[in-house]
Amino acid sequence: MEISEWLQSKPKDYNTGVDLYAASSVMQSRTLANLKRGQNPRNMAVLIKELRQLSKSRAYQKPKPTSVVKIEVVADPKPVQVEMERKNQIEQSANAYFQKIKYNELPAVLKVRYRQLKDLFYDMSDLKFVLNDLPAKEANKSLKIILKIEALDEQREMIWRELDHWQDHKTLLPTKTENDFTGLSQQALFLKKANLVNYINKKSSRIKKWENELQEKSNKDERLKIGQQINRTQKAVHKHKLDLQKIEGML
């Protein structure tokens, strides 16, 4: 079965989709490992997203500007007591989630990012409640909400990296890059994406190794040298992740 046929099929056979992804030239081992854990709404959403991108790549189409589609899902009205309980639950989670960040000590640019992070947290919490309230038969709505949550989660992770880096090194990670990928074909974009993912994974493993070494070192000069290596490499990785976001937005 071709990818295009699988995407048009109803219902979609999950295992067949996983096999199609596994056979692709741009398959990522981590994504495949997660997909092989079994079918669930999140994995099905990821599988559809990856195969859609592969289908576009095989057609060698030039990237088209895409408009942002705002997804609005209206859940059934809930009793006031339930809404209040949920609000309290979100507030308690937020207090625990943000307690390690000292807002007053952040530079101005990160204060803006911190406020964005809080908005993302509340948006994701609301969407998760809406998702949980949907009946099993509303598969299409569930898929849309899951994809929206994943998009918000990527933004959340990016901001947390910036905040964590400031906490550890008192320097700022880059917030944008000058690289322009608009002239690349879909095939070239997929190859660039694969190279970026490979670089990010390798450098991230190296950072973890250095962090473990840092804990074992007591010499001040050695700790300083390793800390500088971590700082430089984290900035390079973050730039590549920003480029990766650009490319994924074009696929």
C-alpha positions as CSV (number, residue, x, y, z in Angstrom):
1,M,0.0,0.0,0.0
2,E,1.2,3.5,-0.8
3,I,1.2,6.3,1.8
4,S,-1.3,8.3,-0.2
5,E,-3.7,5.3,-0.2
6,W,-3.3,4.8,3.5
7,L,-4.0,8.5,4.2
8,Q,-7.2,8.3,2.2
9,S,-8.3,5.0,3.7
10,K,-11.1,4.8,6.3
11,P,-10.7,3.4,8.8
12,K,-6.9,3.7,8.8
13,D,-5.0,0.5,9.8
14,Y,-2.5,1.6,12.5
15,N,0.0,-1.2,12.0
16,T,0.1,-0.7,8.2
17,G,0.8,3.0,8.8
18,V,3.7,2.2,11.1
19,D,5.2,-0.2,8.5
20,L,5.0,2.5,5.9
21,Y,6.8,4.9,8.2
22,A,9.4,2.3,9.1
23,A,10.2,1.8,5.4
24,S,10.7,5.5,4.7
25,S,14.2,6.9,4.1
26,V,13.7,9.7,6.7
27,M,12.4,7.5,9.5
28,Q,13.5,8.6,12.9
29,S,14.3,5.8,15.3
30,R,12.9,7.5,18.4
31,T,9.6,8.3,16.7
32,L,9.4,4.8,15.4
33,A,10.0,3.3,18.8
34,N,7.2,5.4,20.3
35,L,4.8,4.3,17.5
36,K,5.6,0.7,18.0
37,R,4.5,0.9,21.6
38,G,0.9,0.6,20.3
39,Q,-2.0,2.5,19.0
40,N,-3.5,5.4,21.0
41,P,-4.9,8.8,20.0
42,R,-1.5,10.6,20.4
43,N,0.4,8.0,18.4
44,M,-2.2,7.9,15.6
45,A,-1.9,11.7,15.4
46,V,1.9,11.6,15.1
47,L,1.7,8.8,12.5
48,I,-0.8,10.7,10.3
49,K,1.4,13.9,10.6
50,E,4.6,12.1,9.7
51,L,3.0,10.2,6.7
52,R,1.4,13.4,5.4
53,Q,4.8,15.0,5.4
54,L,6.3,12.0,3.6
55,S,3.5,12.1,1.0
56,K,4.2,15.7,0.2
57,S,7.9,15.0,0.0
58,R,7.5,12.2,-2.5
59,A,5.5,14.6,-4.7
60,Y,8.5,17.0,-4.8
61,Q,6.2,20.0,-4.3
62,K,7.5,23.4,-3.5
63,P,6.4,24.6,-0.1
64,K,3.3,26.7,-0.1
65,P,2.6,29.4,2.5
66,T,0.2,28.0,5.0
67,S,-2.2,30.0,7.0
68,V,-2.6,29.4,10.7
69,V,-5.9,27.7,11.4
70,K,-7.4,28.4,14.8
71,I,-9.1,25.3,16.1
72,E,-12.1,26.0,18.3
73,V,-13.7,23.0,20.0
74,V,-16.7,23.7,22.2
75,A,-17.2,21.3,25.0
76,D,-20.5,20.5,26.6
77,P,-21.3,22.9,29.4
78,K,-20.3,21.6,32.8
79,P,-21.8,22.2,36.3
80,V,-20.3,25.2,38.1
81,Q,-18.9,22.9,40.8
82,V,-16.9,20.9,38.2
83,E,-15.6,24.0,36.6
84,M,-14.5,25.4,39.9
85,E,-12.7,22.1,40.8
86,R,-10.9,22.2,37.5
87,K,-9.9,25.8,37.9
88,N,-8.5,25.0,41.4
89,Q,-6.7,22.0,40.0
90,I,-5.0,24.1,37.2
91,E,-4.0,26.8,39.7
92,Q,-2.4,24.2,42.0
93,S,-0.5,22.6,39.1
94,A,0.6,26.0,37.9
95,N,2.0,27.0,41.3
96,A,4.0,23.8,41.5
97,Y,5.1,24.1,37.8
98,F,6.5,27.6,38.0
99,Q,7.8,27.7,41.6
100,K,11.5,27.2,40.6
101,I,11.5,30.4,38.4
102,K,12.2,33.7,40.2
103,Y,10.4,36.1,38.0
104,N,12.0,39.3,39.4
105,E,15.5,38.0,38.6
106,L,14.8,37.4,35.0
107,P,16.0,39.8,32.3
108,A,13.3,41.7,30.5
109,V,13.3,39.5,27.4
110,L,12.8,36.3,29.5
111,K,10.0,38.0,31.6
112,V,8.1,38.2,28.3
113,R,8.8,34.6,27.5
114,Y,7.8,33.6,31.1
115,R,4.4,35.2,30.6
116,Q,4.0,33.4,27.3
117,L,4.9,30.1,29.0
118,K,2.1,30.7,31.6
119,D,-0.4,31.3,28.8
120,L,0.7,28.1,27.1
121,F,0.3,26.2,30.3
122,Y,-3.3,27.3,30.8
123,D,-4.2,26.8,27.1
124,M,-2.8,23.2,27.2
125,S,-4.6,22.5,30.5
126,D,-8.0,23.7,29.1
127,L,-7.5,21.6,25.9
128,K,-6.7,18.5,27.9
129,F,-10.0,18.9,29.8
130,V,-11.9,19.3,26.5
131,L,-10.1,16.2,25.1
132,N,-11.0,14.1,28.2
133,D,-14.7,15.2,27.9
134,L,-15.1,14.2,24.3
135,P,-16.9,10.8,23.6
136,A,-14.9,8.1,21.9
137,K,-16.9,8.5,18.7
138,E,-15.5,12.1,18.2
139,A,-12.2,10.8,16.8
140,N,-11.7,13.7,14.4
141,K,-12.2,16.3,17.0
142,S,-9.8,14.4,19.3
143,L,-7.2,14.3,16.6
144,K,-7.4,18.0,16.1
145,I,-7.1,18.8,19.8
146,I,-4.1,16.4,20.2
147,L,-2.3,18.0,17.3
148,K,-3.0,21.4,18.8
149,I,-1.7,20.3,22.2
150,E,1.5,18.9,20.6
151,A,2.1,22.3,18.8
152,L,1.7,24.1,22.1
153,D,4.0,21.6,23.8
154,E,6.8,22.3,21.3
155,Q,6.5,26.0,22.1
156,R,6.5,25.2,25.8
157,E,9.6,23.1,25.7
158,M,11.5,25.8,23.7
159,I,10.7,28.5,26.4
160,W,11.7,26.2,29.2
161,R,15.1,25.6,27.6
162,E,15.6,29.3,27.5
163,L,14.7,29.7,31.1
164,D,16.7,26.7,32.3
165,H,19.7,28.0,30.4
166,W,19.5,31.3,32.1
167,Q,19.2,29.6,35.5
168,D,22.3,27.6,34.8
169,H,24.6,29.9,32.9
170,K,23.1,33.4,33.2
171,T,23.4,33.9,29.4
172,L,20.6,34.0,26.8
173,L,19.8,31.4,24.2
174,P,19.2,32.7,20.7
175,T,15.5,33.4,19.9
176,K,15.8,33.4,16.1
177,T,18.1,32.5,13.2
178,E,18.9,34.1,9.9
179,N,18.6,30.9,7.8
180,D,16.0,31.1,5.0
181,F,14.6,27.7,3.7
182,T,11.8,29.1,1.4
183,G,13.8,28.3,-1.7
184,L,14.1,24.5,-0.9
185,S,12.0,21.8,-2.4
186,Q,10.0,19.5,-0.2
187,Q,12.6,16.7,-0.7
188,A,15.4,19.1,0.3
189,L,13.5,20.2,3.3
190,F,13.1,16.6,4.5
191,L,16.8,16.0,4.0
192,K,17.6,19.2,5.9
193,K,15.2,18.1,8.7
194,A,16.9,14.7,9.0
195,N,20.3,16.3,9.2
196,L,19.2,18.7,11.9
197,V,17.6,16.0,14.0
198,N,20.7,13.9,13.7
199,Y,22.9,16.9,14.8
200,I,20.6,17.7,17.7
201,N,20.5,14.2,19.0
202,K,24.3,13.8,18.8
203,K,25.0,17.1,20.5
204,S,22.3,16.5,23.2
205,S,24.0,13.2,24.1
206,R,27.3,15.0,24.3
207,I,25.8,17.7,26.6
208,K,24.4,14.9,28.9
209,K,27.9,13.4,29.1
210,W,29.5,16.7,30.0
211,E,26.8,17.3,32.6
212,N,27.7,14.0,34.2
213,E,31.4,14.8,34.1
214,L,30.7,18.2,35.7
215,Q,29.1,16.6,38.7
216,E,32.2,14.5,39.3
217,K,34.7,17.3,39.0
218,S,35.8,19.3,42.0
219,N,38.5,21.4,40.4
220,K,37.2,24.9,39.7
221,D,39.1,25.4,36.4
222,E,37.9,22.0,35.1
223,R,34.3,22.8,36.1
224,L,34.5,26.2,34.4
225,K,35.9,24.6,31.2
226,I,33.1,22.0,31.0
227,G,30.5,24.6,31.9
228,Q,31.6,26.7,29.0
229,Q,31.4,23.7,26.6
230,I,27.9,23.0,27.8
231,N,26.9,26.7,27.3
232,R,28.3,26.9,23.8
233,T,26.8,23.6,22.6
234,Q,23.4,24.3,24.1
235,K,23.3,27.6,22.2
236,A,24.2,25.8,18.9
237,V,21.6,23.1,19.6
238,H,19.0,25.7,20.3
239,K,19.7,27.4,17.0
240,H,19.2,24.2,15.2
241,K,16.0,23.6,17.0
242,L,14.7,27.0,15.8
243,D,15.7,26.1,12.3
244,L,13.9,22.7,12.7
245,Q,10.7,24.6,13.8
246,K,10.9,26.7,10.6
247,I,11.2,23.6,8.4
248,E,8.4,21.7,10.2
249,G,6.2,24.7,9.6
250,M,6.8,24.5,5.9
251,L,6.2,20.7,5.5
